[in-house]
């Protein structure tokens, strides 16, 4: 309401943009962040959030530019470099993505409080490139940093499955389900791992849970 009585500041525009981000209205968030950065071009956090917004709009080349601008203003920003990697991956530029993830990992080597995301994202990329053994090393490091991240346990389960280490895959996927029980694909992933170990009843139970959860998600919920 204050904007009616005075010209809005860059900070005001940033607040508006963040409200749109919370609502997942990325087109409007993009508009307000872009305007804000015209007024405050040295706001590294603004560039980071513009990059995230562009990424969520699948505008990966523009996201790369925004994250690079953030890194010029705030070198060694781990989150920005990790998201730079995600944006390269969005364009299929996997070598550059891997380099960005690795750089974000290297920057954290001496840090006490680490961010697990670069380890997770590089691990996921390595699985996609059929390099599960290398992925396992990174994902175990990610779990040391954040043991309660369901996605990390899911990816580690996937990597162990590729290596045909089914008991280990079972442990990780069961942990992922414990942390995120309503995620259908986790049950679908665990079922064949049980089947490979001749646990037919358990496999059927997971297939049934997967089907039930998928069915429950098919009808959009009323806001």
Secondary structure, 3 states (H helix, E strand, C coil): CHHHCCCCCHHHHHHHHHHHHHCCCHHHHHHHHHHHHHHCCCCHHHHHHHHHHHHHCCCHHHHHHHHHHHHHHCCCCHHHHHHHHHHHHHCCCHHHHHHHHHHHHHHCCCCCCCCCHHHHHHHHHHHHCCCHHHHHHHHHHHHHHCCCCHHHHHHHHHHHHHCCCHHHHHHHHHHHHHHCCCCHHHHHHHHHHHHHCCCHHHHHHHHHHHHHHHHHHCCCCCC
